Amino acid sequence: MCYSTYMPNKCFKYRIYPTKAQETLLNNCLEECRWLYNHTLATRKDAWEQEQRSVNWYQTKAAIPTLKMERPSLSNVHSQVLQDVTMRVDLAYKAFFRRIKAGEDPGYPRFKGEGRYNSITYPQYGNGAKLEENRLVISKIGAVRVKLPRELCGKPKTVCIRRSSTGKWFATFSCEYVPSPLPEEPKRIGIDVGTQTFATLSTGEKIDNPRFFRKEQKALAKAQRRLNKSKGQPKFRKVVSRVHERIANKRSDFAHKLSRQLVNTYGVIVFEKLDIKGMMSQHTVVFGNKLNKSIADVAWHQFAQFVSYKAADAGRIFLQVDPRNTSKRCSRCSSIVPKELGDRIHDCPHCGLVLDRDHNAAINILALGLQSIGLSVEAHAF
């Protein structure tokens, strides 16, 4: 069981439009950061392998002035951006040791290949990057035009500039803000997600699966064939990236709009907590990759994340419950009714309840969520 937690920071992402000269400077900045990342990683790796000596973040950060003397081009990058690069290496190592401790596949931190370092961060807003009307003034880069569809909310803390795989540039501002709770709402909802329908609500409403990847599959296959014939030419690689970007944008837009609708309508929202990686691994063995493609296309985790942070901001209650047996348990008499994956109707031999399988599961999910916070689910009329 998990509750959404209040996050004091809110992110605002804007597209920026550097000139050709500014874009060259930004690309050079990314390459310098990539070099520093690889150098820092090599330093820590060699120190351990050759001397059994650990090098921490403070030591790698303190080495930056000396590296600037050896590599003058590092001076073209803001000092705090360089410090953030060494912090990223440190975070990569911390994640590596955390996975070892948890008994997971650790995945040692890897070196960044050419073009594989795509973002820089200014940890203090105003120190290296700040907004001035419709321009983002970046140290050593200049004033870059920025598209502002909405104003920043709260106090800006950090700025991250990112280059997308299609060559677009974005600036993300992390701001401290005061949340604005919505009026109290007594309505409660349980949500069962699926692949045939995107989601089924405990009210019985079904939300159609938009299948964004399936709709773009032909265009993606065509772009990938051209890329293969071109032997990896960058312009054809960018076409493939554009198709993936279009799919991701449509999926994100859909999830944002639906999550906002749910948060505005219901005071308590209960999701099933799914082990998506485990499901995909299991389905690979049983069904092959066909079902995995459908699971990846619906992006349940992204949808749950959007609902979670919107609920936290609005003062709503967001819960996730263990979905075990929610499809098999009868929502009226609580008897277990075995089902195969293809069985779409819940037909209880004990109490006679006949109900759509996913609707039955959504009611059970809602009941589990309300039970976890000491509330009771209202009787449903069937």
C-alpha positions in Angstrom: 0.0 0.0 0.0 1.4 3.4 -0.8 0.2 7.0 -0.4 1.3 9.8 -2.7 3.7 12.1 -0.9 3.7 15.9 -1.2 6.5 17.2 -3.4 7.6 20.8 -2.7 9.0 21.2 -6.2 7.1 21.6 -9.5 8.7 21.4 -12.9 8.0 23.6 -15.9 9.3 22.5 -19.3 9.7 25.0 -22.1 11.1 24.7 -25.6 14.0 27.0 -26.4 15.2 28.1 -29.8 18.9 28.8 -29.9 20.5 30.3 -33.0 22.9 28.2 -35.0 25.9 29.8 -33.2 24.2 29.3 -29.8 23.4 25.7 -30.7 27.1 25.1 -31.6 28.1 26.5 -28.2 25.5 24.3 -26.4 26.7 21.2 -28.3 30.3 22.0 -27.3 29.2 22.4 -23.7 27.6 19.0 -23.8 30.8 17.4 -25.2 32.9 19.0 -22.5 30.6 17.7 -19.9 30.7 14.3 -21.5 34.5 14.3 -21.3 34.4 15.3 -17.7 31.9 12.6 -16.9 34.1 9.9 -18.5 37.2 11.3 -16.9 35.6 11.4 -13.4 34.3 7.8 -13.9 37.7 6.6 -15.0 39.4 8.3 -12.1 37.1 6.5 -9.5 37.3 3.2 -11.4 41.1 3.2 -11.7 41.6 4.3 -8.1 39.7 1.3 -6.8 41.0 -1.2 -9.3 44.7 -0.2 -9.0 44.9 1.1 -5.4 41.8 -0.2 -3.6 41.1 3.4 -2.8 37.6 5.1 -2.9 37.3 8.5 -4.4 34.3 10.5 -3.3 32.3 13.4 -4.8 34.2 16.1 -2.9 37.5 14.9 -4.2 36.4 14.8 -7.8 34.8 18.2 -7.5 38.0 19.7 -6.0 39.9 18.4 -9.0 38.0 20.5 -11.5 40.3 23.6 -11.3 43.4 21.5 -12.1 41.6 19.8 -15.0 40.7 23.3 -16.4 44.5 24.0 -16.6 45.1 20.8 -18.4 42.0 21.2 -20.7 41.3 24.9 -21.2 38.1 24.2 -23.1 36.5 23.2 -19.8 36.5 27.0 -18.9 33.8 27.5 -21.6 31.4 25.7 -19.3 29.9 27.3 -16.2 31.6 26.1 -13.0 28.4 24.8 -11.3 27.5 22.8 -14.4 30.8 21.0 -14.2 30.3 20.3 -10.5 26.9 18.8 -11.3 28.6 16.5 -13.8 30.7 15.0 -11.0 27.6 14.8 -8.9 26.0 12.7 -11.6 28.9 10.2 -11.5 28.5 10.0 -7.7 24.8 9.4 -8.0 25.5 6.6 -10.5 27.8 4.9 -8.0 25.3 5.3 -5.2 22.6 3.7 -7.3 25.1 0.9 -8.3 25.8 0.0 -4.6 22.1 0.3 -3.7 21.3 -2.3 -6.3 24.0 -4.6 -5.0 22.7 -4.3 -1.5 19.1 -5.1 -2.7 20.4 -8.2 -4.6 19.5 -6.8 -8.0 21.5 -6.8 -11.2 23.8 -3.9 -10.3 24.8 -2.6 -13.8 28.2 -0.8 -13.3 28.2 2.9 -14.3 29.0 3.2 -18.0 31.1 5.6 -20.0 29.2 8.0 -22.3 29.8 7.6 -26.0 29.8 10.5 -28.5 26.5 12.3 -28.5 25.3 10.4 -25.5 25.4 13.2 -23.0 22.3 15.3 -23.6 21.7 17.6 -20.6 23.3 20.2 -18.4 22.0 21.5 -15.0 22.4 24.8 -13.3 21.9 24.0 -9.6 21.1 27.6 -8.6 18.6 29.6 -10.6 20.1 33.0 -11.5 23.7 31.7 -11.2 24.4 30.8 -14.9 20.8 30.8 -16.2 17.8 33.0 -15.7 14.6 34.1 -17.5 14.4 37.7 -18.7 10.9 38.2 -20.4 10.9 35.8 -23.4 14.6 35.0 -23.2 16.6 32.5 -21.2 20.0 34.1 -20.5 22.6 31.4 -20.2 26.2 32.0 -19.1 28.7 31.7 -21.9 25.9 31.0 -24.4 23.8 34.2 -24.6 20.1 35.1 -24.5 18.1 32.2 -26.1 14.6 32.7 -27.2 12.1 30.6 -25.2 8.4 29.8 -25.8 6.4 30.5 -22.6 2.9 29.0 -22.9 2.4 29.6 -19.2 4.3 31.5 -16.5 6.4 29.9 -13.8 4.6 29.1 -10.6 6.6 29.5 -7.4 10.3 30.3 -6.8 12.7 28.9 -9.4 15.5 26.7 -7.9 17.3 24.9 -10.8 17.4 25.0 -14.6 18.1 21.9 -16.7 18.8 22.3 -20.5 18.3 19.2 -22.6 18.8 18.2 -26.2 16.2 15.7 -27.5 17.0 12.9 -29.9 15.4 14.9 -32.7 17.7 17.9 -32.1 15.1 20.0 -30.2 16.2 22.0 -27.1 14.2 22.3 -23.9 14.7 24.1 -20.6 13.1 22.6 -17.4 12.7 24.8 -14.3 12.3 23.2 -10.9 10.3 25.6 -8.7 9.3 25.6 -5.0 5.6 26.3 -4.8 2.7 26.3 -2.5 0.1 23.6 -3.6 -3.5 24.7 -4.3 -5.9 22.1 -2.9 -9.2 21.6 -4.6 -12.5 21.7 -2.7 -13.3 18.4 -0.8 -14.9 15.8 -3.0 -16.8 12.7 -1.5 -16.6 10.7 -4.7 -14.3 7.7 -4.7 -13.1 5.6 -7.6 -11.2 2.3 -8.1 -9.3 1.8 -11.4 -8.4 -1.5 -13.1 -6.0 -1.0 -16.0 -5.8 -3.4 -19.0 -4.7 -3.8 -22.6 -8.0 -4.3 -24.3 -9.4 -1.2 -22.6 -7.0 1.3 -21.2 -8.9 1.4 -17.8 -12.1 0.3 -16.2 -13.6 2.4 -13.4 -15.5 1.0 -10.4 -18.5 2.9 -11.7 -18.5 0.6 -14.8 -17.2 3.3 -17.2 -14.6 2.0 -19.7 -11.8 4.2 -21.1 -10.8 3.1 -24.6 -7.2 2.1 -25.3 -5.8 4.7 -27.7 -3.0 2.3 -28.9 -0.6 5.1 -30.0 2.2 2.7 -30.9 0.0 0.4 -32.9 -1.3 3.3 -35.0 2.3 4.6 -35.7 3.8 1.1 -36.3 3.7 1.3 -40.1 5.3 4.7 -40.1 8.0 3.5 -37.7 8.7 0.3 -39.7 9.1 2.4 -42.9 11.5 4.8 -41.1 13.5 1.9 -39.7 13.8 0.2 -43.1 15.2 3.5 -44.6 17.6 3.7 -41.7 18.9 0.2 -42.3 19.3 0.8 -46.0 21.3 4.0 -45.3 23.6 2.1 -42.9 22.8 4.4 -40.0 23.0 7.9 -41.6 22.2 10.6 -39.0 19.3 12.2 -41.0 17.5 8.8 -41.2 18.2 8.1 -37.6 16.5 11.4 -36.8 13.4 10.4 -38.7 13.0 7.3 -36.5 13.5 9.4 -33.4 10.7 11.8 -34.6 8.3 8.9 -34.9 9.2 7.7 -31.3 8.9 11.3 -30.1 5.4 11.7 -31.7 4.2 8.5 -30.0 5.6 9.6 -26.6 4.0 13.0 -26.9 0.6 11.6 -27.7 0.8 9.1 -24.9 1.9 11.8 -22.4 -0.8 14.2 -23.5 -3.5 11.5 -23.1 -2.2 10.6 -19.7 -2.1 14.2 -18.5 -5.6 15.0 -19.6 -7.2 11.8 -18.2 -5.3 12.1 -14.9 -6.4 15.8 -14.5 -10.0 14.7 -15.2 -9.9 12.0 -12.5 -8.2 14.3 -9.9 -10.8 17.0 -10.5 -13.7 14.5 -10.2 -12.8 12.2 -7.3 -11.6 12.7 -3.7 -10.1 9.2 -3.3 -8.4 7.4 -6.3 -7.3 3.8 -5.9 -5.0 2.1 -8.4 -3.6 -1.4 -8.5 0.1 -1.6 -7.9 1.6 -3.6 -10.8 5.0 -5.2 -11.2 5.2 -4.2 -14.9 8.7 -5.6 -15.4 7.8 -8.9 -13.9 4.6 -9.1 -16.0 6.5 -8.5 -19.2 9.1 -11.1 -18.3 6.4 -13.6 -17.5 4.4 -12.9 -20.7 7.6 -13.3 -22.8 7.8 -16.9 -21.7 4.1 -17.6 -22.0 2.9 -15.5 -24.9 6.0 -14.1 -26.6 6.6 -10.4 -27.2 3.2 -9.6 -28.7 1.5 -8.9 -25.3 4.6 -7.1 -24.0 4.2 -4.6 -26.9 0.7 -3.9 -25.7 1.7 -3.5 -22.1 4.5 -1.1 -23.0 2.1 0.9 -25.3 -0.5 1.6 -22.5 2.2 3.0 -20.1 0.4 2.3 -16.9 3.3 3.4 -14.7 3.4 6.9 -16.4 -0.4 7.3 -15.9 -0.2 6.3 -12.2 2.7 8.8 -11.7 0.7 11.6 -13.3 -2.4 10.9 -11.1 -0.2 10.6 -8.0 1.5 14.0 -8.3 -1.7 15.8 -9.4 -3.5 14.3 -6.5 -0.8 15.4 -4.1 -1.1 19.0 -5.4 -4.9 19.0 -5.2 -5.1 17.5 -1.7 -6.7 14.3 -3.0 -6.0 10.8 -1.6 -4.1 8.5 -4.0 -3.7 4.8 -3.1 -2.1 1.8 -4.7 -3.1 -1.7 -3.5 -1.9 -5.3 -4.2 -4.0 -6.5 -7.2 -3.7 -10.2 -6.2 -7.0 -12.0 -6.8 -8.9 -8.7 -7.5 -10.1 -10.2 -10.8 -11.0 -13.6 -9.3 -12.7 -12.4 -6.1 -16.4 -11.7 -6.3 -17.1 -8.1 -5.4 -20.5 -9.1 -3.9 -19.8 -12.3 -1.8 -15.9 -12.3 -1.8 -15.8 -15.9 -3.1 -12.8 -16.8 -5.4 -13.9 -17.6 -8.9 -11.0 -19.0 -11.0 -10.6 -17.4 -14.5 -8.3 -17.8 -17.5 -6.8 -14.7 -19.1 -9.3 -14.9 -21.9 -12.4 -15.0 -19.6 -13.9 -11.5 -19.8 -17.0 -12.1 -17.7 -17.2 -12.7 -14.0 -19.9 -15.2 -13.3 -20.1 -16.1 -9.6 -21.6 -19.6 -9.0 -22.1 -18.7 -5.3 -24.2 -15.5 -5.4 -25.1 -15.3 -9.0 -23.4 -12.1 -9.8 -22.6 -11.6 -13.5 -20.4 -8.7 -14.3 -17.7 -7.6 -16.6 -14.4 -9.0 -15.3 -12.6 -5.6 -15.2 -15.5 -3.9 -13.6 -15.5 -6.5 -10.9 -11.8 -6.0 -10.3 -12.1 -2.2 -10.1 -14.8 -2.6 -7.4 -12.5 -4.9 -5.4 -9.5 -2.4 -5.9 -11.7 0.4 -4.5 -12.8 -1.7 -1.6 -9.2 -2.6 -0.7 -8.1 1.0 -0.9 -10.9 2.3 1.3 -10.3 -0.5 3.8 -6.6 0.5 4.1 -7.7 4.0 5.3 -10.5 2.8 7.5 -13.4 3.6 5.1 -16.1 1.4 3.8 -17.2 1.0 0.1 -20.8 1.9 -0.6 -23.1 -0.9 -1.8 -23.1 -1.2 -5.5 -26.3 -1.9 -7.4 -26.0 -4.7 -9.9 
